[in-house]
Amino acid sequence: MLKTDKTTNLDRIEIVLVETQDGANIGSACRAMKAMGITHLTLVTDKIYDENRVKTLALHAFDIYENRKEFKTLREALDGTVMSFATTRRHGKDRKTSFILPEELAQIINSTGEGRIAVVFGCEAYGLSDEQVHECSRAVTIPTSDLFPSLNLAQAVQVICYVLYQNLKKYPNQGHAVGMERAVKASEKCIQALDSFGYFKSPDEKNYTRDFLRDHISRASMTESEVARFEKIFVKSGAIIAHKDEK
């Protein structure tokens, strides 16, 4: 087996499993992760799993399960990440407007400044819901044949982890990108500025624009000073328009 030192960049990858139904699938995912040098597991669940089923499939990767983090909601699990990726093959008007491939995922991570990166997987039966995809910065999809397009959970985790192991450079870019929480606050501030001069024609347009700004702030891996300047453009524009309207 070829051994390379990629642990620094791989160490910031967080595999997030949402509402997994069977502990055996978690065990298989742990094994897939550890084989590719990725060791951080987060579960979004209120379920108590049979640890024997986890351990049987995890084998020598059971320590990943033992060191897992657990949250009740995906939003809590993503708090503190600088970028998050929903894995899905389903398209729809309430999901992301564009999808990236696993190789593109690795490229984006390579160009993203320091901080935790979450890759999110849905449950075995129906994957991630529209709302769960919405919580993430971007969507990544694994190409499959139309003959049988569905991968099981551990297979999907294995493919993503393999591509990251093969393509991530040793160290993350130097720089401190803001986290998702800051991107949410910035997008809300911009929305308030736009709202102040009647930019929106409907609540749907307002919500879409909020999500659009949040996702693009996150995708751009902006630093705090860049986000502050971005906000200022909107806030100042709103103030200028309001001043003109007063005349």
C-alpha positions as CSV (number, residue, x, y, z in Angstrom):
1,M,0.0,0.0,0.0
2,L,1.3,3.4,-1.0
3,K,1.8,5.6,2.1
4,T,1.9,9.4,1.8
5,D,1.7,12.2,4.3
6,K,-1.4,14.0,3.6
7,T,-2.7,14.1,7.2
8,T,-2.8,17.9,7.7
9,N,-5.3,18.7,4.9
10,L,-7.3,15.4,5.4
11,D,-7.5,16.2,9.1
12,R,-9.9,19.0,8.6
13,I,-12.4,16.8,6.7
14,E,-15.6,16.0,8.7
15,I,-17.8,13.2,7.4
16,V,-21.4,13.9,8.6
17,L,-24.0,11.1,8.5
18,V,-27.5,12.3,8.8
19,E,-30.3,10.1,10.3
20,T,-28.5,6.8,9.5
21,Q,-30.8,3.9,10.0
22,D,-28.5,1.0,10.6
23,G,-25.4,0.9,12.8
24,A,-23.8,-1.5,10.5
25,N,-23.7,1.1,7.8
26,I,-22.0,3.5,10.2
27,G,-19.4,0.8,10.9
28,S,-18.8,0.4,7.1
29,A,-18.5,4.1,6.7
30,C,-15.9,4.2,9.5
31,R,-13.9,1.6,7.7
32,A,-14.1,3.4,4.4
33,M,-13.0,6.7,6.1
34,K,-10.0,5.3,8.0
35,A,-8.7,3.5,4.9
36,M,-8.3,6.9,3.3
37,G,-6.9,8.7,6.3
38,I,-10.1,10.6,7.3
39,T,-10.9,10.1,10.9
40,H,-13.5,12.7,12.0
41,L,-17.1,11.5,12.1
42,T,-20.2,13.4,13.1
43,L,-23.7,11.9,13.4
44,V,-26.9,13.9,13.2
45,T,-29.4,11.6,15.0
46,D,-31.5,11.0,18.0
47,K,-31.1,7.2,17.6
48,I,-29.2,4.9,19.8
49,Y,-27.3,2.4,17.7
50,D,-26.4,-1.2,18.5
51,E,-22.6,-0.9,19.0
52,N,-22.0,-4.6,18.2
53,R,-23.4,-3.9,14.7
54,V,-21.2,-0.9,14.3
55,K,-18.1,-2.7,15.6
56,T,-18.7,-5.8,13.4
57,L,-18.4,-3.8,10.2
58,A,-15.9,-1.2,11.4
59,L,-13.3,-3.7,12.6
60,H,-10.1,-1.8,13.4
61,A,-11.9,1.5,12.6
62,F,-14.2,1.4,15.5
63,D,-12.2,4.1,17.2
64,I,-13.7,6.6,14.7
65,Y,-17.1,5.7,16.0
66,E,-16.0,5.9,19.6
67,N,-14.6,9.5,19.0
68,R,-17.6,10.7,17.0
69,K,-19.6,13.8,17.7
70,E,-23.4,13.8,17.8
71,F,-25.9,16.5,17.2
72,K,-29.7,16.7,17.0
73,T,-29.8,18.9,13.9
74,L,-27.6,19.4,10.9
75,R,-27.3,23.1,11.5
76,E,-25.7,22.4,14.9
77,A,-23.3,19.9,13.2
78,L,-22.2,22.4,10.6
79,D,-21.6,25.2,13.1
80,G,-18.0,26.2,12.9
81,T,-17.3,24.8,9.4
82,V,-15.9,27.1,6.7
83,M,-17.7,25.1,3.9
84,S,-20.1,22.2,3.7
85,F,-21.0,19.9,0.8
86,A,-24.3,17.9,0.5
87,T,-23.9,14.6,-1.3
88,T,-26.9,13.9,-3.5
89,R,-28.0,12.7,-6.9
90,R,-31.5,14.2,-6.9
91,H,-32.2,17.5,-8.6
92,G,-35.1,19.8,-8.0
93,K,-36.1,23.5,-7.8
94,D,-35.7,23.5,-4.0
95,R,-32.3,22.0,-4.1
96,K,-28.9,23.5,-5.3
97,T,-28.9,25.0,-8.8
98,S,-25.5,23.3,-9.6
99,F,-23.7,20.2,-8.7
100,I,-20.0,19.4,-8.6
101,L,-18.1,16.2,-9.1
102,P,-15.9,14.6,-6.4
103,E,-12.8,15.7,-8.2
104,E,-14.1,19.3,-8.2
105,L,-14.8,18.9,-4.5
106,A,-11.1,18.2,-3.9
107,Q,-10.1,21.2,-6.0
108,I,-12.3,23.5,-4.1
109,I,-11.0,22.2,-0.7
110,N,-7.4,22.7,-2.0
111,S,-8.2,26.4,-2.7
112,T,-10.1,27.0,0.6
113,G,-8.4,28.6,3.5
114,E,-7.9,26.9,6.9
115,G,-10.9,25.5,8.8
116,R,-13.2,22.5,9.0
117,I,-14.9,21.1,5.9
118,A,-18.0,19.0,6.2
119,V,-19.1,16.4,3.6
120,V,-22.7,15.4,4.4
121,F,-24.5,12.1,3.6
122,G,-28.2,11.4,4.0
123,C,-29.9,8.3,5.3
124,E,-30.0,5.0,3.4
125,A,-33.7,5.1,2.4
126,Y,-34.1,8.6,0.9
127,G,-30.8,10.5,1.2
128,L,-30.8,14.2,2.2
129,S,-34.0,16.2,2.3
130,D,-34.4,19.5,0.4
131,E,-34.0,21.3,3.7
132,Q,-30.8,19.5,4.6
133,V,-29.3,20.2,1.2
134,H,-30.3,23.8,1.7
135,E,-28.2,23.9,5.0
136,C,-25.0,23.2,3.0
137,S,-22.9,25.5,0.9
138,R,-22.8,23.3,-2.2
139,A,-23.9,20.0,-3.6
140,V,-21.6,17.2,-4.8
141,T,-22.8,14.2,-6.9
142,I,-21.2,10.9,-7.7
143,P,-21.8,9.9,-11.4
144,T,-23.5,6.5,-11.7
145,S,-25.0,4.4,-14.5
146,D,-28.7,4.8,-15.3
147,L,-28.9,1.0,-15.0
148,F,-28.7,1.3,-11.3
149,P,-27.9,4.8,-10.1
150,S,-28.1,4.4,-6.4
151,L,-25.0,3.8,-4.2
152,N,-25.3,2.5,-0.7
153,L,-24.1,4.8,2.1
154,A,-20.7,3.2,2.8
155,Q,-20.0,3.0,-1.0
156,A,-20.7,6.7,-1.4
157,V,-18.5,7.6,1.6
158,Q,-15.7,5.4,0.2
159,V,-15.8,7.1,-3.2
160,I,-15.6,10.6,-1.7
161,C,-12.9,9.7,0.8
162,Y,-10.8,8.0,-1.9
163,V,-11.0,11.0,-4.3
164,L,-10.1,13.3,-1.4
165,Y,-7.2,11.1,-0.4
166,Q,-5.9,11.0,-3.9
167,N,-6.3,14.7,-4.7
168,L,-5.9,16.8,-1.6
169,K,-2.6,18.5,-1.3
170,K,-0.6,18.1,1.9
171,Y,-1.5,21.4,3.6
172,P,-4.5,23.7,3.3
173,N,-4.2,27.2,1.9
174,Q,-2.9,29.7,4.4
175,G,-5.7,32.0,5.3
176,H,-8.7,32.1,7.6
177,A,-12.0,31.9,5.8
178,V,-15.1,32.8,7.7
179,G,-17.4,30.1,8.9
180,M,-21.0,29.3,7.8
181,E,-22.4,31.2,10.8
182,R,-20.6,34.4,9.7
183,A,-21.8,33.9,6.1
184,V,-25.4,33.6,7.3
185,K,-25.0,36.9,9.3
186,A,-23.4,38.7,6.3
187,S,-26.1,37.6,3.9
188,E,-28.8,38.7,6.3
189,K,-27.2,42.1,6.6
190,C,-27.1,42.4,2.8
191,I,-30.7,41.4,2.6
192,Q,-31.8,44.0,5.1
193,A,-30.0,46.7,3.0
194,L,-31.7,45.5,-0.2
195,D,-35.1,45.3,1.6
196,S,-34.7,48.9,2.8
197,F,-35.3,50.3,-0.7
198,G,-37.9,47.8,-1.8
199,Y,-35.7,45.5,-3.9
200,F,-37.8,42.4,-3.4
201,K,-41.0,41.8,-5.2
202,S,-41.9,38.6,-3.1
203,P,-40.9,36.7,0.0
204,D,-39.7,33.9,-2.3
205,E,-37.3,36.2,-4.1
206,K,-36.0,37.5,-0.8
207,N,-35.4,34.0,0.5
208,Y,-33.7,32.9,-2.7
209,T,-31.4,35.9,-2.7
210,R,-30.5,35.3,1.0
211,D,-29.5,31.7,0.2
212,F,-27.7,32.8,-3.0
213,L,-25.6,35.3,-1.1
214,R,-24.9,33.0,1.8
215,D,-23.7,30.2,-0.5
216,H,-21.5,32.4,-2.5
217,I,-19.9,34.0,0.5
218,S,-19.1,30.5,1.7
219,R,-17.9,29.3,-1.7
220,A,-15.5,32.3,-2.0
221,S,-13.8,31.4,1.3
222,M,-13.8,35.1,2.2
223,T,-11.7,36.4,5.1
224,E,-13.3,38.5,7.8
225,S,-12.0,41.7,6.2
226,E,-13.4,40.7,2.8
227,V,-16.8,39.9,4.2
228,A,-16.9,43.2,6.0
229,R,-16.2,45.0,2.7
230,F,-18.8,42.9,0.9
231,E,-21.4,43.9,3.5
232,K,-20.4,47.6,3.2
233,I,-21.2,47.7,-0.5
234,F,-24.8,46.7,0.2
235,V,-25.3,48.8,3.3
236,K,-23.8,51.9,1.7
237,S,-25.8,51.4,-1.4
238,G,-29.0,51.2,0.7
239,A,-28.0,54.3,2.6
240,I,-27.3,56.3,-0.6
241,I,-30.7,55.3,-2.2
242,A,-32.5,56.2,1.1
243,H,-30.8,59.6,1.2
244,K,-31.8,60.3,-2.4
245,D,-35.4,59.3,-1.7
246,E,-35.6,61.8,1.1
247,K,-34.8,64.7,-1.2
